[in-house]
Amino acid sequence: YGTLGDLRFKDDSRFVNCIIKVCHDGLNKNNSSFDKEDILRCAEQSLRECPILGSVVVDEDTGEKRLNGHDMETELVKTDEGYQLKVNHIERIYGFIPHDAKVWMEYDVEKEKTYILTNGVLWANYLDDVEDILNKKDGETDISMEITVDDSTMGMNGIENIKDFRFLGITMLHDRPAMEGANLRLANFQMDELKTSLQEMMKMYAIEMEGGENMDKDKVVESEVKEEVFEEVPSE
């Protein structure tokens, strides 16, 4: 990501910050297409305050728990007007998009797509199995947006051109998002890894400056690697 955006709860241990690459312009695997001006406008209007969702299942092949998809169950309910189809969502809410979250666009040169990104927050105390799943996936997982379409046109090629829509939620997936490259990445996970790498590099540099391999490595004290070095990393 070119920027981490504005991390709203970076000093509050109750929350885990994340950066979400929500969707891209052009054609996607659902055979629908979005114009970049439309997705930015709709994101500005309805993406904030949406829930971050997920459904945990046991993988039949590995026996391990993993994220699944837009899981729901349906049932026929009898009413005074007859029978109606009722939808019950199996997904749990694990976090949300803050009301003042930054929403921005970034162009991916390799994929030749413009992406909408935003900052999200997960509840640290209620991640449960999702915490282990994300850790095993290096703090990153595919996602899919849930929307309701208000205006679209069907092209002669069978592609639905969606012009106006509202976001309902962001679902964490196991894999295969309809939007190529759409994902959620833990900002804290990324920063911890970067901090560790920088500390190791600085320690090795200090060892080299003090005599290389002949130096007593135990004399390289952790406290000498000052925290101030990492304060500006998010804006980079």
C-alpha positions as CSV (number, residue, x, y, z in Angstrom):
1,Y,0.0,0.0,0.0
2,G,1.2,3.5,-0.8
3,T,-0.1,4.8,2.5
4,L,-1.5,3.4,5.7
5,G,-4.1,6.2,5.9
6,D,-5.2,7.5,9.3
7,L,-5.1,4.8,12.0
8,R,-7.8,5.9,14.3
9,F,-7.1,3.7,17.4
10,K,-3.4,3.1,17.2
11,D,-2.8,3.6,20.9
12,D,-5.8,1.6,22.2
13,S,-5.2,-2.1,22.9
14,R,-8.9,-2.9,22.6
15,F,-8.7,-2.5,18.9
16,V,-6.6,-3.9,16.0
17,N,-6.2,-1.5,13.1
18,C,-6.4,-2.8,9.6
19,I,-6.2,-1.4,6.0
20,I,-8.8,-2.7,3.6
21,K,-8.3,-2.7,-0.2
22,V,-12.1,-2.8,-0.8
23,C,-12.6,-3.0,-4.6
24,H,-11.3,-1.9,-8.0
25,D,-12.7,-0.3,-11.1
26,G,-13.4,-2.1,-14.3
27,L,-14.6,-5.7,-14.8
28,N,-14.6,-8.2,-11.9
29,K,-15.2,-12.0,-11.6
30,N,-18.9,-11.5,-10.9
31,N,-19.3,-10.2,-14.4
32,S,-20.1,-6.7,-13.2
33,S,-18.2,-3.5,-13.8
34,F,-17.6,-0.2,-11.9
35,D,-16.3,3.2,-13.0
36,K,-13.7,4.6,-10.6
37,E,-15.6,7.8,-10.1
38,D,-18.7,5.9,-9.2
39,I,-17.1,3.6,-6.6
40,L,-15.3,6.5,-5.0
41,R,-18.6,8.5,-4.7
42,C,-20.5,5.5,-3.3
43,A,-17.7,4.7,-0.9
44,E,-17.6,8.3,0.4
45,Q,-21.4,8.1,0.9
46,S,-21.8,4.6,2.5
47,L,-18.6,2.8,3.3
48,R,-18.0,4.3,6.7
49,E,-19.7,2.6,9.7
50,C,-20.1,-0.7,7.8
51,P,-19.4,-3.9,9.7
52,I,-16.4,-6.1,9.1
53,L,-17.8,-9.7,8.9
54,G,-16.5,-13.2,8.9
55,S,-17.6,-16.9,9.2
56,V,-15.2,-19.5,10.6
57,V,-15.6,-23.1,9.5
58,V,-13.5,-26.3,9.8
59,D,-11.7,-27.1,6.5
60,E,-12.8,-30.7,5.5
61,D,-9.4,-31.4,3.9
62,T,-7.0,-30.0,6.6
63,G,-9.2,-30.2,9.7
64,E,-8.1,-26.7,10.6
65,K,-10.3,-23.7,11.1
66,R,-10.5,-21.1,8.4
67,L,-12.6,-18.2,7.2
68,N,-15.3,-19.0,4.7
69,G,-17.5,-16.5,2.9
70,H,-21.0,-14.8,2.8
71,D,-22.5,-17.6,4.9
72,M,-26.2,-17.5,5.5
73,E,-29.2,-19.8,5.8
74,T,-32.7,-19.4,4.5
75,E,-36.1,-20.6,5.7
76,L,-39.7,-20.3,4.6
77,V,-41.8,-18.3,7.2
78,K,-45.6,-18.3,7.2
79,T,-47.1,-14.9,7.4
80,D,-50.6,-13.5,7.0
81,E,-49.8,-12.8,3.4
82,G,-48.5,-16.3,2.7
83,Y,-45.0,-17.7,2.8
84,Q,-41.9,-15.5,2.7
85,L,-38.2,-16.4,2.4
86,K,-36.3,-15.3,5.5
87,V,-32.5,-14.9,5.5
88,N,-30.5,-15.5,8.7
89,H,-26.8,-14.5,8.5
90,I,-24.3,-16.9,10.0
91,E,-21.4,-14.3,9.7
92,R,-20.3,-12.6,12.9
93,I,-19.3,-9.0,13.2
94,Y,-15.6,-8.7,14.1
95,G,-15.1,-5.0,13.6
96,F,-16.2,-1.9,11.7
97,I,-15.2,1.0,9.5
98,P,-15.0,4.1,11.7
99,H,-17.3,7.0,11.0
100,D,-14.3,9.2,10.3
101,A,-12.2,6.7,8.4
102,K,-10.1,7.9,5.5
103,V,-11.3,6.7,2.1
104,W,-8.8,7.0,-0.7
105,M,-7.8,5.7,-4.2
106,E,-4.6,4.1,-5.3
107,Y,-3.6,2.9,-8.8
108,D,-1.9,-0.5,-9.1
109,V,0.4,-0.3,-12.1
110,E,0.9,-4.1,-12.2
111,K,-2.8,-4.9,-12.2
112,E,-3.7,-1.7,-14.1
113,K,-6.6,-1.1,-11.8
114,T,-7.6,1.7,-9.4
115,Y,-8.5,0.5,-5.9
116,I,-10.6,2.1,-3.2
117,L,-8.9,1.7,0.3
118,T,-10.0,2.6,3.8
119,N,-9.0,2.0,7.4
120,G,-10.9,-0.6,9.5
121,V,-10.9,-1.6,13.2
122,L,-11.3,-5.1,14.7
123,W,-12.3,-5.8,18.3
124,A,-9.2,-7.4,19.8
125,N,-11.1,-9.2,22.6
126,Y,-13.6,-10.8,20.3
127,L,-11.5,-12.0,17.4
128,D,-11.3,-15.5,18.9
129,D,-10.4,-18.0,16.1
130,V,-10.0,-15.2,13.6
131,E,-6.9,-14.0,15.4
132,D,-5.1,-17.3,14.9
133,I,-6.3,-17.5,11.3
134,L,-5.0,-14.1,10.4
135,N,-1.7,-14.8,12.2
136,K,-1.2,-17.9,10.1
137,K,-2.0,-15.9,6.9
138,D,0.7,-13.3,7.8
139,G,-1.9,-10.8,8.9
140,E,-3.7,-10.7,5.6
141,T,-6.8,-12.2,4.1
142,D,-9.0,-11.8,1.0
143,I,-12.2,-9.9,1.4
144,S,-15.5,-9.3,-0.5
145,M,-17.7,-6.3,-0.3
146,E,-21.5,-6.7,0.4
147,I,-23.6,-4.0,-1.4
148,T,-27.1,-3.2,-2.5
149,V,-27.4,-2.0,-6.1
150,D,-29.6,1.1,-6.7
151,D,-28.9,1.7,-10.4
152,S,-27.2,-0.4,-13.1
153,T,-27.5,-1.2,-16.8
154,M,-27.0,-4.4,-18.6
155,G,-24.6,-4.2,-21.6
156,M,-25.0,-6.2,-24.8
157,N,-22.0,-8.3,-23.7
158,G,-23.9,-9.5,-20.6
159,I,-21.8,-7.3,-18.2
160,E,-23.8,-5.4,-15.6
161,N,-22.5,-1.8,-15.3
162,I,-23.2,-0.7,-11.8
163,K,-23.6,3.0,-11.5
164,D,-25.0,3.6,-8.0
165,F,-24.9,1.3,-4.9
166,R,-24.6,1.3,-1.1
167,F,-22.1,-0.7,1.0
168,L,-23.6,-3.1,3.5
169,G,-20.5,-4.7,4.9
170,I,-17.0,-6.1,4.3
171,T,-16.6,-9.9,4.5
172,M,-13.3,-11.6,5.3
173,L,-12.8,-14.6,2.9
174,H,-10.6,-17.7,2.8
175,D,-9.7,-17.0,-0.8
176,R,-11.0,-16.3,-4.4
177,P,-12.4,-12.7,-4.1
178,A,-14.5,-11.5,-7.0
179,M,-12.4,-8.3,-6.9
180,E,-8.9,-9.3,-7.8
181,G,-6.5,-8.2,-5.0
182,A,-9.2,-7.1,-2.6
183,N,-7.9,-7.8,0.9
184,L,-7.6,-6.9,4.5
185,R,-4.2,-6.4,6.1
186,L,-3.5,-5.9,9.8
187,A,-1.6,-2.7,10.2
188,N,-0.2,-3.7,13.7
189,F,1.0,-7.0,12.3
190,Q,2.8,-5.2,9.5
191,M,4.4,-2.7,11.8
192,D,5.6,-5.3,14.3
193,E,7.3,-7.2,11.5
194,L,8.9,-4.1,10.1
195,K,10.0,-3.0,13.6
196,T,11.6,-6.4,14.2
197,S,13.4,-6.3,10.9
198,L,14.8,-2.8,11.5
199,Q,15.9,-3.7,15.0
200,E,17.8,-6.8,13.6
201,M,19.5,-4.7,10.9
202,M,20.5,-2.0,13.4
203,K,22.0,-4.6,15.8
204,M,24.0,-6.2,13.0
205,Y,25.2,-2.8,11.9
206,A,26.3,-2.1,15.5
207,I,28.1,-5.4,15.6
208,E,30.0,-4.7,12.4
209,M,31.0,-1.2,13.6
210,E,32.3,-2.6,16.9
211,G,34.5,-5.3,15.5
212,G,32.4,-7.7,13.5
213,E,32.4,-11.4,14.3
214,N,35.0,-11.0,17.0
215,M,32.7,-8.8,19.1
216,D,30.7,-10.2,22.0
217,K,27.2,-10.0,20.6
218,D,25.7,-10.0,24.1
219,K,26.9,-6.4,24.5
220,V,24.5,-5.2,21.9
221,V,21.7,-4.1,24.2
222,E,18.1,-3.9,22.9
223,S,17.6,-0.5,24.6
224,E,20.2,1.0,22.2
225,V,17.7,0.5,19.4
226,K,15.6,3.6,20.0
227,E,11.8,3.6,19.5
228,E,11.9,7.0,17.9
229,V,13.2,5.4,14.7
230,F,9.9,3.8,14.0
231,E,7.5,6.6,14.8
232,E,7.4,7.9,11.2
233,V,7.1,4.5,9.5
234,P,3.3,4.6,9.0
235,S,3.4,7.7,6.8
236,E,6.0,6.0,4.6
